[in-house]
Amino acid sequence: MLRAIGIAILVALVGSVVGWIFYWNGHEAQLHLADGHQIVLPMAIHILGALALGAAAVLAGLSVRSFVQTLRRAGDRRRDRRQRAADQLRHEGTQRLWSGDTRGATKALGQAVRRRPDDLEAALALARSHEEREEWAAALEILEGLRASRQGSETRLLSRIGRLALRTGNSGAASAAFREAVQEQPDSPRLWAEFATALALEAKYAEAAEAAEKCLSRESEPARQSSARATWLALRYQAALHEPDAATALTNLRKLVKDQPSFLPPLLELARLLKEDGDNKGADRLYRSALKREIRGVILERLVSLHISNGSPEKAVASLRSVMRNNRLAAPRLALTRGLLAAEDYDAVAADLEELSLSATIETETSFAPERDLLAAELASARGQDREAATLFRRAAEGSHLPFSYECRACKRPFEAWTDGCSCGAWGELEWRVGAAEIGPTRK
């Protein structure tokens, strides 16, 4: 209504202006176009022609503007429709992914990404659907393509690329992605932990230990702090093991033992190096100080082995007797018996074995019978009682576990001999099967 009134008023004004012009400009005038070419018309016609040309120009401009706006609105509507369709496909694909329909999810999300190649959420979901189908290369290709098409870095994208690269065995690509990710978000302990893992797989242990230390310094959750600290210590130990300079390696091991004396792998390695260098007293001090903190089967084993190899097993016997003063643990008692056997004190060994045969274990379900049978077999062999020795050796091998074998305290995986790390990721956690067993009262 208002527009119609406005147009009527405008027409009235234009009519008034035209009438006024014709009234006052009725005389003729010449319009020169070129030499010898002119047009003679009333002055009013010339004025109205000029106004008409101006109006035509204005109308043409308005028409072009209206046309452009119409095209823009049509383009916006098409883009909105495409975006809504892409959003719908992404939603459908995500729902299918969560419901376990990975094939349908891959199809829907693939269409969504083709419609909107820069849609981070759709691309991440599509990569996840490929991961669920164990199509690692396809997932990595999608993420790398998205990374190349985006301006700047996206931490989530870099983290996913790094984890996928680790899964496919490309530790170099993984460390490159995590390196960029921690630069973007340096306060994330999870990213530093993943970066340390990738570097360790590249055998860059010193740099991995630095990354693990940064992870530890940024971790605030107590449970995760403990795990981060264990990883940091393990990487420091590996860095020392792989240090090409022997003096630097020895220094790093000493520092690690001083910082964390309860972490056994560097202590055992340092003791081994000291023994190889002829410093048996230094190795003995390390073992005895470790036993004061915690009685561990590998320390007992190495202590006895050290003095047997030196030809003085009685020194191990003396140390083991001091360890046994305030406890009834089976482990040091069995190690003592082995030391007495090496010292050829057969009567003392026989007395110990007789007492052990009349004792029961407490605090654990693991029996030390295989260890006792093995020591009895070694005693019988030393005394020339070959038939009895063979029977005892066979019984020891068929017992509830291998004599003096180990078990990971973290995952309970069995081991025949000590090793620094377990496949579960724990380091320095192996212990004798009878490590926690206590000798109970003698049975009547």
VOPAGU-2260 file (C-alpha; in pm, 1 decimal, decimal comma):
REM VOPAGU-2260
SITE   aa  ch    i         X         Y         Z
SITE  MET   A    0       0,0       0,0       0,0
SITE  LEU   A    1     270,5     244,9      97,7
SITE  ARG   A    2     467,5     156,0    -214,1
SITE  ALA   A    3     161,4     225,3    -437,5
SITE  ILE   A    4     104,0     561,7    -268,0
SITE  GLY   A    5     469,9     646,7    -315,1
SITE  ILE   A    6     456,7     556,6    -686,5
SITE  ALA   A    7     137,2     769,0    -732,8
SITE  ILE   A    8     301,5    1066,1    -567,7
SITE  LEU   A    9     610,9    1019,0    -782,8
SITE  VAL   A   10     399,7    1004,2   -1104,9
SITE  ALA   A   11     214,5    1322,4    -999,7
SITE  LEU   A   12     542,9    1499,3    -936,6
SITE  VAL   A   13     687,3    1387,4   -1269,7
SITE  GLY   A   14     366,6    1498,2   -1451,5
SITE  SER   A   15     384,1    1837,7   -1283,1
SITE  VAL   A   16     747,4    1879,2   -1379,5
SITE  VAL   A   17     673,8    1780,0   -1744,2
SITE  GLY   A   18     379,6    2024,9   -1767,4
SITE  TRP   A   19     587,5    2302,1   -1613,3
SITE  ILE   A   20     869,9    2237,3   -1865,0
SITE  PHE   A   21     635,0    2240,6   -2164,8
SITE  TYR   A   22     470,9    2559,1   -2040,9
SITE  TRP   A   23     793,8    2752,3   -2004,6
SITE  ASN   A   24    1006,4    2584,2   -2277,4
SITE  GLY   A   25     784,5    2565,3   -2583,9
SITE  HIS   A   26    1031,6    2753,2   -2815,5
SITE  GLU   A   27    1255,7    2557,2   -3051,7
SITE  ALA   A   28    1624,8    2482,0   -2997,2
SITE  GLN   A   29    1898,5    2317,5   -3205,8
SITE  LEU   A   30    2089,3    2011,4   -3079,0
SITE  HIS   A   31    2420,4    1980,7   -3267,8
SITE  LEU   A   32    2534,5    1617,2   -3312,2
SITE  ALA   A   33    2826,0    1676,2   -3553,9
SITE  ASP   A   34    2934,1    1916,9   -3829,4
SITE  GLY   A   35    2632,8    1973,9   -4050,9
SITE  HIS   A   36    2410,3    1756,8   -3837,6
SITE  GLN   A   37    2168,7    1908,8   -3595,8
SITE  ILE   A   38    1822,8    1842,8   -3461,9
SITE  VAL   A   39    1567,1    2120,8   -3417,9
SITE  LEU   A   40    1308,1    2042,6   -3154,1
SITE  PRO   A   41    1120,5    2233,3   -2888,9
SITE  MET   A   42    1337,1    2305,1   -2587,0
SITE  ALA   A   43    1106,1    2102,6   -2368,8
SITE  ILE   A   44    1170,0    1794,4   -2580,8
SITE  HIS   A   45    1545,6    1832,3   -2537,2
SITE  ILE   A   46    1509,4    1865,4   -2162,0
SITE  LEU   A   47    1271,4    1572,3   -2137,8
SITE  GLY   A   48    1503,2    1361,5   -2358,2
SITE  ALA   A   49    1792,5    1432,9   -2122,6
SITE  LEU   A   50    1575,1    1343,0   -1825,1
SITE  ALA   A   51    1462,4    1025,6   -2003,1
SITE  LEU   A   52    1821,5     923,5   -2074,8
SITE  GLY   A   53    1913,1     981,6   -1711,8
SITE  ALA   A   54    1611,2     786,2   -1596,8
SITE  ALA   A   55    1695,0     505,6   -1839,2
SITE  ALA   A   56    2050,2     490,4   -1704,9
SITE  VAL   A   57    1921,0     482,7   -1349,8
SITE  LEU   A   58    1665,9     215,3   -1436,6
SITE  ALA   A   59    1930,9      10,9   -1615,6
SITE  GLY   A   60    2157,9      31,1   -1311,3
SITE  LEU   A   61    1873,0     -66,6   -1082,7
SITE  SER   A   62    1782,8    -354,1   -1314,6
SITE  VAL   A   63    2142,4    -480,6   -1317,1
SITE  ARG   A   64    2163,1    -449,9    -940,9
SITE  SER   A   65    1831,7    -633,3    -901,5
SITE  PHE   A   66    1951,6    -904,8   -1137,5
SITE  VAL   A   67    2279,2    -946,3    -949,0
SITE  GLN   A   68    2094,6    -961,2    -616,5
SITE  THR   A   69    1858,7   -1220,5    -760,9
SITE  LEU   A   70    2152,7   -1430,0    -876,5
SITE  ARG   A   71    2321,8   -1390,2    -536,6
SITE  ARG   A   72    2007,7   -1491,4    -350,7
SITE  ALA   A   73    1968,0   -1791,3    -578,5
SITE  GLY   A   74    2333,4   -1887,4    -516,4
SITE  ASP   A   75    2285,7   -1845,2    -141,7
SITE  ARG   A   76    1978,3   -2066,2    -154,1
SITE  ARG   A   77    2169,6   -2330,1    -349,7
SITE  ARG   A   78    2460,3   -2312,6    -102,8
SITE  ASP   A   79    2218,9   -2336,2     188,7
SITE  ARG   A   80    2057,3   -2640,1      32,6
SITE  ARG   A   81    2396,7   -2800,6     -28,9
SITE  GLN   A   82    2507,2   -2720,6     324,8
SITE  ARG   A   83    2186,6   -2860,0     472,4
SITE  ALA   A   84    2225,7   -3170,3     256,4
SITE  ALA   A   85    2589,5   -3206,6     364,0
SITE  ASP   A   86    2493,0   -3157,3     730,1
SITE  GLN   A   87    2223,6   -3420,8     691,0
SITE  LEU   A   88    2471,0   -3662,1     533,0
SITE  ARG   A   89    2722,3   -3596,5     810,4
SITE  HIS   A   90    2454,8   -3653,2    1074,5
SITE  GLU   A   91    2337,9   -3971,6     903,5
SITE  GLY   A   92    2695,4   -4098,2     864,5
SITE  THR   A   93    2778,9   -4023,2    1227,7
SITE  GLN   A   94    2468,3   -4205,0    1346,6
SITE  ARG   A   95    2554,3   -4503,7    1128,8
SITE  LEU   A   96    2909,5   -4502,5    1261,2
SITE  TRP   A   97    2792,7   -4510,5    1621,9
SITE  SER   A   98    2541,9   -4785,1    1542,1
SITE  GLY   A   99    2816,3   -5000,9    1390,6
SITE  ASP   A  100    2713,5   -4968,3    1025,0
SITE  THR   A  101    3062,5   -4873,6     907,2
SITE  ARG   A  102    2987,8   -4941,6     539,5
SITE  GLY   A  103    2685,2   -4709,1     539,5
SITE  ALA   A  104    2874,8   -4455,6     747,4
SITE  THR   A  105    3163,5   -4452,1     499,6
SITE  LYS   A  106    2924,6   -4396,7     207,4
SITE  ALA   A  107    2726,6   -4114,2     372,9
SITE  LEU   A  108    3031,8   -3938,9     518,0
SITE  GLY   A  109    3216,6   -3970,8     188,3
SITE  GLN   A  110    2933,0   -3785,5      15,7
SITE  ALA   A  111    2934,2   -3522,1     289,0
SITE  VAL   A  112    3308,1   -3461,8     245,8
SITE  ARG   A  113    3273,9   -3439,9    -132,7
SITE  ARG   A  114    3003,9   -3175,6     -90,4
SITE  ARG   A  115    3206,5   -2984,1     169,8
SITE  PRO   A  116    3577,3   -3073,4     144,2
SITE  ASP   A  117    3670,5   -2835,6     427,3
SITE  ASP   A  118    3428,6   -2988,8     682,7
SITE  LEU   A  119    3664,2   -3098,0     959,4
SITE  GLU   A  120    3402,5   -3289,3    1159,1
SITE  ALA   A  121    3283,4   -3488,0     856,8
SITE  ALA   A  122    3640,5   -3569,1     752,2
SITE  LEU   A  123    3735,3   -3682,8    1103,5
SITE  ALA   A  124    3425,1   -3902,4    1119,5
SITE  LEU   A  125    3499,6   -4046,4     773,5
SITE  ALA   A  126    3855,3   -4125,1     881,0
SITE  ARG   A  127    3713,6   -4293,5    1192,7
SITE  SER   A  128    3483,4   -4509,6     980,7
SITE  HIS   A  129    3783,4   -4623,2     774,9
SITE  GLU   A  130    3972,3   -4694,0    1097,1
SITE  GLU   A  131    3685,1   -4906,5    1223,4
SITE  ARG   A  132    3719,0   -5111,7     904,1
SITE  GLU   A  133    4099,8   -5123,4     952,8
SITE  GLU   A  134    4152,5   -4926,3     631,1
SITE  TRP   A  135    4441,8   -4731,1     779,7
SITE  ALA   A  136    4587,8   -4599,7     453,7
SITE  ALA   A  137    4249,9   -4462,9     340,8
SITE  ALA   A  138    4194,4   -4291,8     675,7
SITE  LEU   A  139    4540,8   -4136,6     668,4
SITE  GLU   A  140    4490,8   -4016,6     309,7
SITE  ILE   A  141    4169,5   -3836,4     407,4
SITE  LEU   A  142    4332,3   -3664,2     702,6
SITE  GLU   A  143    4643,3   -3565,1     507,3
SITE  GLY   A  144    4424,5   -3423,8     228,9
SITE  LEU   A  145    4225,7   -3220,4     478,8
SITE  ARG   A  146    4544,8   -3097,2     640,2
SITE  ALA   A  147    4678,1   -2980,3     302,7
SITE  SER   A  148    4354,9   -2795,8     217,2
SITE  ARG   A  149    4320,4   -2606,8     545,7
SITE  GLN   A  150    4496,8   -2284,7     637,6
SITE  GLY   A  151    4696,2   -2319,2     959,0
SITE  SER   A  152    4711,5   -2616,2    1195,1
SITE  GLU   A  153    4434,5   -2806,1    1370,3
SITE  THR   A  154    4549,6   -2990,9    1682,5
SITE  ARG   A  155    4285,5   -3264,4    1665,3
SITE  LEU   A  156    4372,2   -3331,4    1303,9
SITE  LEU   A  157    4745,3   -3347,9    1374,2
SITE  SER   A  158    4690,4   -3581,8    1668,7
SITE  ARG   A  159    4478,0   -3819,3    1459,7
SITE  ILE   A  160    4736,0   -3815,6    1179,6
SITE  GLY   A  161    5009,2   -3896,0    1429,4
SITE  ARG   A  162    4819,7   -4185,1    1584,4
SITE  LEU   A  163    4729,2   -4331,0    1247,0
SITE  ALA   A  164    5090,7   -4300,0    1132,5
SITE  LEU   A  165    5199,1   -4489,4    1444,4
SITE  ARG   A  166    4944,1   -4759,8    1371,8
SITE  THR   A  167    5076,3   -4799,4    1016,5
SITE  GLY   A  168    5437,1   -4810,0    1139,2
SITE  ASN   A  169    5537,2   -4469,7    1002,0
SITE  SER   A  170    5702,7   -4330,5    1313,6
SITE  GLY   A  171    5869,5   -4049,7    1117,4
SITE  ALA   A  172    5537,1   -3909,6     996,0
SITE  ALA   A  173    5392,8   -3958,3    1344,3
SITE  SER   A  174    5668,9   -3762,8    1518,6
SITE  ALA   A  175    5640,5   -3483,5    1257,5
SITE  ALA   A  176    5265,3   -3454,6    1319,5
SITE  PHE   A  177    5300,1   -3462,0    1698,7
SITE  ARG   A  178    5587,5   -3212,4    1687,3
SITE  GLU   A  179    5359,0   -2964,8    1510,3
SITE  ALA   A  180    5072,2   -3050,2    1746,6
SITE  VAL   A  181    5269,5   -2973,5    2064,9
SITE  GLN   A  182    5378,7   -2643,3    1913,6
SITE  GLU   A  183    5012,0   -2557,1    1864,8
SITE  GLN   A  184    4906,9   -2680,2    2210,1
SITE  PRO   A  185    5214,5   -2704,1    2436,3
SITE  ASP   A  186    5013,5   -2754,1    2757,7
SITE  SER   A  187    4865,5   -3089,7    2656,7
SITE  PRO   A  188    5026,3   -3381,8    2845,5
SITE  ARG   A  189    4856,9   -3631,3    2612,8
SITE  LEU   A  190    5018,7   -3478,5    2304,4
SITE  TRP   A  191    5360,6   -3477,5    2472,1
SITE  ALA   A  192    5313,3   -3843,9    2567,5
SITE  GLU   A  193    5223,6   -3935,6    2208,8
SITE  PHE   A  194    5518,7   -3734,7    2080,9
SITE  ALA   A  195    5751,4   -3922,5    2318,5
SITE  THR   A  196    5613,8   -4256,3    2195,6
SITE  ALA   A  197    5675,2   -4164,1    1831,3
SITE  LEU   A  198    6029,3   -4046,2    1904,0
SITE  ALA   A  199    6107,3   -4364,7    2095,5
SITE  LEU   A  200    5995,4   -4572,3    1798,0
SITE  GLU   A  201    6245,0   -4374,5    1591,1
SITE  ALA   A  202    6511,5   -4465,7    1851,2
SITE  LYS   A  203    6549,4   -4095,5    1941,4
SITE  TYR   A  204    6552,3   -4180,1    2310,2
SITE  ALA   A  205    6715,7   -3863,7    2443,6
SITE  GLU   A  206    6460,8   -3641,2    2270,4
SITE  ALA   A  207    6182,5   -3880,9    2370,1
SITE  ALA   A  208    6290,3   -3852,9    2735,5
SITE  GLU   A  209    6270,0   -3473,2    2710,0
SITE  ALA   A  210    5918,6   -3496,9    2566,7
SITE  ALA   A  211    5819,1   -3741,9    2842,7
SITE  GLU   A  212    5953,9   -3501,2    3105,1
SITE  LYS   A  213    5736,4   -3222,1    2961,5
SITE  CYS   A  214    5440,3   -3458,1    2971,3
SITE  LEU   A  215    5509,0   -3529,6    3339,7
SITE  SER   A  216    5543,5   -3159,7    3424,8
SITE  ARG   A  217    5203,9   -3084,1    3267,4
SITE  GLU   A  218    5011,2   -3382,7    3404,2
SITE  SER   A  219    4789,8   -3302,8    3703,2
SITE  GLU   A  220    4596,0   -3630,5    3747,6
SITE  PRO   A  221    4771,8   -3845,6    4013,9
SITE  ALA   A  222    4711,9   -4180,2    3839,4
SITE  ARG   A  223    4837,2   -4047,0    3507,4
SITE  GLN   A  224    5128,4   -3876,8    3681,9
SITE  SER   A  225    5249,0   -4215,8    3803,7
SITE  SER   A  226    5229,8   -4361,8    3453,1
SITE  ALA   A  227    5399,6   -4055,7    3302,2
SITE  ARG   A  228    5680,7   -4079,1    3555,1
SITE  ALA   A  229    5736,0   -4448,4    3477,1
SITE  THR   A  230    5753,4   -4368,4    3105,1
SITE  TRP   A  231    5997,4   -4084,2    3166,6
SITE  LEU   A  232    6227,7   -4308,1    3373,0
SITE  ALA   A  233    6214,6   -4585,6    3111,8
SITE  LEU   A  234    6307,1   -4342,8    2833,2
SITE  ARG   A  235    6590,7   -4193,6    3036,5
SITE  TYR   A  236    6721,1   -4545,1    3089,6
SITE  GLN   A  237    6695,4   -4628,6    2719,8
SITE  ALA   A  238    6868,5   -4302,1    2632,2
SITE  ALA   A  239    7156,6   -4398,6    2863,1
SITE  LEU   A  240    7173,4   -4748,2    2709,4
SITE  HIS   A  241    7193,4   -4605,0    2357,7
SITE  GLU   A  242    7437,1   -4326,2    2442,6
SITE  PRO   A  243    7739,7   -4377,2    2212,5
SITE  ASP   A  244    7985,8   -4217,7    2457,2
SITE  ALA   A  245    8064,1   -4467,8    2735,6
SITE  ALA   A  246    8158,4   -4203,8    2993,8
SITE  THR   A  247    7839,9   -4006,1    2930,8
SITE  ALA   A  248    7631,7   -4323,7    2949,6
SITE  LEU   A  249    7787,7   -4414,7    3285,5
SITE  THR   A  250    7724,2   -4063,3    3418,5
SITE  ASN   A  251    7361,4   -4073,4    3306,4
SITE  LEU   A  252    7309,5   -4411,8    3469,7
SITE  ARG   A  253    7458,2   -4289,0    3799,5
SITE  LYS   A  254    7232,8   -3983,8    3792,6
SITE  LEU   A  255    6926,3   -4195,8    3719,7
SITE  VAL   A  256    7007,8   -4437,3    4003,1
SITE  LYS   A  257    7055,4   -4142,4    4238,1
SITE  ASP   A  258    6727,8   -3977,2    4130,4
SITE  GLN   A  259    6522,4   -4296,9    4142,0
SITE  PRO   A  260    6702,8   -4572,3    4336,7
SITE  SER   A  261    6397,1   -4800,8    4342,0
SITE  PHE   A  262    6393,0   -4819,2    3959,5
SITE  LEU   A  263    6594,1   -5137,5    3904,8
SITE  PRO   A  264    6697,2   -5145,9    3533,9
SITE  PRO   A  265    6957,4   -4864,3    3553,1
SITE  LEU   A  266    7087,6   -4996,7    3885,3
SITE  LEU   A  267    7137,3   -5345,4    3739,5
SITE  GLU   A  268    7304,2   -5205,3    3427,9
SITE  LEU   A  269    7534,3   -4982,9    3635,4
SITE  ALA   A  270    7629,3   -5278,5    3855,3
SITE  ARG   A  271    7703,9   -5485,1    3545,2
SITE  LEU   A  272    7929,0   -5213,9    3404,2
SITE  LEU   A  273    8108,2   -5178,9    3736,7
SITE  LYS   A  274    8166,1   -5554,2    3749,1
SITE  GLU   A  275    8301,9   -5555,1    3393,7
SITE  ASP   A  276    8533,6   -5271,4    3492,0
SITE  GLY   A  277    8660,9   -5475,1    3788,9
SITE  ASP   A  278    8483,4   -5268,0    4054,9
SITE  ASN   A  279    8318,8   -5559,8    4237,8
SITE  LYS   A  280    8292,6   -5364,0    4561,9
SITE  GLY   A  281    8095,7   -5091,7    4384,8
SITE  ALA   A  282    7858,3   -5350,0    4237,0
SITE  ASP   A  283    7818,1   -5517,2    4577,5
SITE  ARG   A  284    7732,9   -5182,2    4739,3
SITE  LEU   A  285    7466,0   -5117,6    4478,0
SITE  TYR   A  286    7306,2   -5458,1    4535,9
SITE  ARG   A  287    7312,8   -5434,3    4914,7
SITE  SER   A  288    7169,7   -5079,8    4918,3
SITE  ALA   A  289    6891,3   -5195,7    4686,0
SITE  LEU   A  290    6807,5   -5487,1    4918,3
SITE  LYS   A  291    6775,2   -5245,4    5210,7
SITE  ARG   A  292    6504,2   -5059,3    5020,9
SITE  GLU   A  293    6319,4   -5362,3    4886,3
SITE  ILE   A  294    6398,2   -5731,2    4862,0
SITE  ARG   A  295    6378,7   -5823,6    4493,4
SITE  GLY   A  296    6456,4   -6160,3    4339,4
SITE  VAL   A  297    6682,3   -6025,0    4066,0
SITE  ILE   A  298    6900,0   -5843,4    4322,8
SITE  LEU   A  299    6935,3   -6162,4    4526,3
SITE  GLU   A  300    7023,6   -6353,9    4211,1
SITE  ARG   A  301    7280,3   -6097,4    4092,2
SITE  LEU   A  302    7437,4   -6064,3    4436,4
SITE  VAL   A  303    7498,0   -6438,9    4465,4
SITE  SER   A  304    7619,9   -6453,5    4105,2
SITE  LEU   A  305    7862,8   -6163,8    4163,8
SITE  HIS   A  306    8040,1   -6331,6    4453,9
SITE  ILE   A  307    8032,5   -6678,4    4299,2
SITE  SER   A  308    8205,1   -6540,1    3990,2
SITE  ASN   A  309    8466,7   -6379,4    4218,8
SITE  GLY   A  310    8529,1   -6712,3    4390,9
SITE  SER   A  311    8406,0   -6584,6    4727,9
SITE  PRO   A  312    8042,9   -6698,8    4773,6
SITE  GLU   A  313    8079,8   -6662,5    5150,3
SITE  LYS   A  314    8050,5   -6283,4    5102,8
SITE  ALA   A  315    7708,0   -6333,4    4949,7
SITE  VAL   A  316    7615,5   -6559,6    5242,1
SITE  ALA   A  317    7707,0   -6288,3    5492,7
SITE  SER   A  318    7501,6   -6025,2    5308,5
SITE  LEU   A  319    7202,1   -6256,3    5276,3
SITE  ARG   A  320    7206,3   -6346,5    5645,2
SITE  SER   A  321    7179,0   -5975,0    5728,2
SITE  VAL   A  322    6887,1   -5939,9    5486,7
SITE  MET   A  323    6700,0   -6221,9    5661,8
SITE  ARG   A  324    6727,5   -6081,9    6012,9
SITE  ASN   A  325    6396,0   -5898,6    6022,0
SITE  ASN   A  326    6174,8   -6107,7    5794,7
SITE  ARG   A  327    6069,4   -6459,8    5704,3
SITE  LEU   A  328    6056,3   -6412,5    5328,5
SITE  ALA   A  329    6120,7   -6724,3    5125,6
SITE  ALA   A  330    6318,4   -6543,4    4851,9
SITE  PRO   A  331    6626,6   -6442,8    5057,2
SITE  ARG   A  332    6618,6   -6777,8    5236,8
SITE  LEU   A  333    6634,4   -6962,3    4903,3
SITE  ALA   A  334    6908,4   -6727,2    4778,8
SITE  LEU   A  335    7103,2   -6793,7    5099,8
SITE  THR   A  336    7071,2   -7168,4    5046,5
SITE  ARG   A  337    7205,4   -7125,6    4691,6
SITE  GLY   A  338    7495,6   -6921,2    4830,1
SITE  LEU   A  339    7572,7   -7193,0    5086,9
SITE  LEU   A  340    7563,9   -7447,7    4807,0
SITE  ALA   A  341    7815,1   -7242,8    4606,3
SITE  ALA   A  342    8032,0   -7215,2    4920,4
SITE  GLU   A  343    8015,0   -7597,5    4942,7
SITE  ASP   A  344    7866,1   -7584,4    5292,3
SITE  TYR   A  345    7657,4   -7891,2    5216,2
SITE  ASP   A  346    7553,8   -7965,4    5573,4
SITE  ALA   A  347    7407,6   -7616,2    5613,6
SITE  VAL   A  348    7228,9   -7656,0    5277,2
SITE  ALA   A  349    7080,9   -7990,6    5388,7
SITE  ALA   A  350    6962,4   -7839,0    5714,9
SITE  ASP   A  351    6802,4   -7545,8    5534,1
SITE  LEU   A  352    6629,1   -7772,5    5285,1
SITE  GLU   A  353    6496,9   -7996,2    5561,5
SITE  GLU   A  354    6352,3   -7695,9    5743,2
SITE  LEU   A  355    6199,9   -7564,3    5418,1
SITE  SER   A  356    6042,4   -7902,9    5344,8
SITE  LEU   A  357    5866,0   -7888,0    5681,4
SITE  SER   A  358    5746,3   -7530,1    5631,1
SITE  ALA   A  359    5444,0   -7391,5    5455,4
SITE  THR   A  360    5413,2   -7059,1    5274,7
SITE  ILE   A  361    5184,8   -6781,2    5385,8
SITE  GLU   A  362    5082,4   -6447,4    5226,9
SITE  THR   A  363    5065,7   -6607,8    4881,2
SITE  GLU   A  364    4928,7   -6908,5    4697,6
SITE  THR   A  365    5260,2   -6969,0    4518,9
SITE  SER   A  366    5459,1   -7258,3    4664,5
SITE  PHE   A  367    5840,6   -7247,2    4668,9
SITE  ALA   A  368    5854,9   -7626,3    4622,2
SITE  PRO   A  369    6010,2   -7604,6    4270,1
SITE  GLU   A  370    6293,6   -7386,1    4404,4
SITE  ARG   A  371    6346,4   -7619,4    4699,3
SITE  ASP   A  372    6351,3   -7925,5    4472,0
SITE  LEU   A  373    6602,2   -7760,6    4237,2
SITE  LEU   A  374    6838,1   -7677,1    4524,3
SITE  ALA   A  375    6799,6   -8031,0    4663,0
SITE  ALA   A  376    6881,9   -8168,9    4316,5
SITE  GLU   A  377    7194,8   -7951,2    4295,6
SITE  LEU   A  378    7298,4   -8068,9    4643,5
SITE  ALA   A  379    7245,8   -8435,1    4548,4
SITE  SER   A  380    7446,1   -8381,2    4229,0
SITE  ALA   A  381    7730,2   -8217,3    4424,0
SITE  ARG   A  382    7737,4   -8517,4    4659,7
SITE  GLY   A  383    7741,9   -8762,2    4370,5
SITE  GLN   A  384    7387,3   -8887,6    4425,3
SITE  ASP   A  385    7304,1   -8887,5    4055,7
SITE  ARG   A  386    6984,0   -9093,6    4063,0
SITE  GLU   A  387    6828,2   -8883,8    4340,0
SITE  ALA   A  388    6945,5   -8566,6    4160,2
SITE  ALA   A  389    6774,0   -8672,4    3837,0
SITE  THR   A  390    6448,1   -8739,5    4021,4
SITE  LEU   A  391    6462,5   -8402,2    4195,2
SITE  PHE   A  392    6552,5   -8213,6    3874,2
SITE  ARG   A  393    6254,4   -8371,7    3700,6
SITE  ARG   A  394    6021,3   -8286,5    3986,9
SITE  ALA   A  395    6144,5   -7926,0    3992,9
SITE  ALA   A  396    6074,7   -7892,1    3619,8
SITE  GLU   A  397    5723,7   -8033,0    3659,9
SITE  GLY   A  398    5630,1   -7814,4    3956,2
SITE  SER   A  399    5375,8   -7533,9    3971,3
SITE  HIS   A  400    5623,9   -7302,6    3797,5
SITE  LEU   A  401    5982,0   -7300,5    3674,2
SITE  PRO   A  402    6225,8   -7261,8    3966,1
SITE  PHE   A  403    6342,0   -6903,1    4023,8
SITE  SER   A  404    6126,3   -6782,0    3732,4
SITE  TYR   A  405    5976,3   -6433,8    3718,3
SITE  GLU   A  406    5636,0   -6274,7    3680,9
SITE  CYS   A  407    5544,9   -5919,7    3581,3
SITE  ARG   A  408    5387,4   -5748,0    3878,8
SITE  ALA   A  409    5176,3   -5532,5    3644,9
SITE  CYS   A  410    5021,2   -5793,7    3413,1
SITE  LYS   A  411    5123,4   -6130,7    3572,5
SITE  ARG   A  412    5295,1   -6246,2    3253,8
SITE  PRO   A  413    5551,4   -6524,6    3329,7
SITE  PHE   A  414    5920,8   -6503,8    3236,7
SITE  GLU   A  415    6192,2   -6763,1    3267,5
SITE  ALA   A  416    6456,8   -6500,4    3341,2
SITE  TRP   A  417    6482,7   -6132,0    3427,0
SITE  THR   A  418    6432,2   -5874,7    3153,5
SITE  ASP   A  419    6414,2   -5498,3    3188,8
SITE  GLY   A  420    6072,0   -5449,6    3032,5
SITE  CYS   A  421    5749,1   -5638,9    2979,6
SITE  SER   A  422    5534,1   -5634,0    2667,4
SITE  CYS   A  423    5260,2   -5468,4    2872,5
SITE  GLY   A  424    5478,6   -5156,6    2887,9
SITE  ALA   A  425    5599,5   -5193,4    3246,4
SITE  TRP   A  426    5971,2   -5150,3    3317,7
SITE  GLY   A  427    6155,4   -5302,6    3611,7
SITE  GLU   A  428    5845,8   -5481,3    3740,5
SITE  LEU   A  429    5953,5   -5846,6    3710,4
SITE  GLU   A  430    5973,0   -6040,2    4034,2
SITE  TRP   A  431    6037,3   -6397,9    4140,5
SITE  ARG   A  432    5721,1   -6603,4    4157,4
SITE  VAL   A  433    5803,8   -6660,5    4523,8
SITE  GLY   A  434    5899,0   -6296,1    4580,6
SITE  ALA   A  435    5610,2   -6229,4    4820,0
SITE  ALA   A  436    5601,4   -6572,9    4981,9
SITE  GLU   A  437    5673,1   -6596,6    5354,0
SITE  ILE   A  438    5792,4   -6902,9    5537,5
SITE  GLY   A  439    5526,0   -7012,8    5783,1
SITE  PRO   A  440    5568,5   -7215,2    6099,5
SITE  THR   A  441    5731,5   -7553,7    6074,1
SITE  ARG   A  442    5480,6   -7834,4    6038,6
SITE  LYS   A  443    5498,5   -8095,4    6315,3
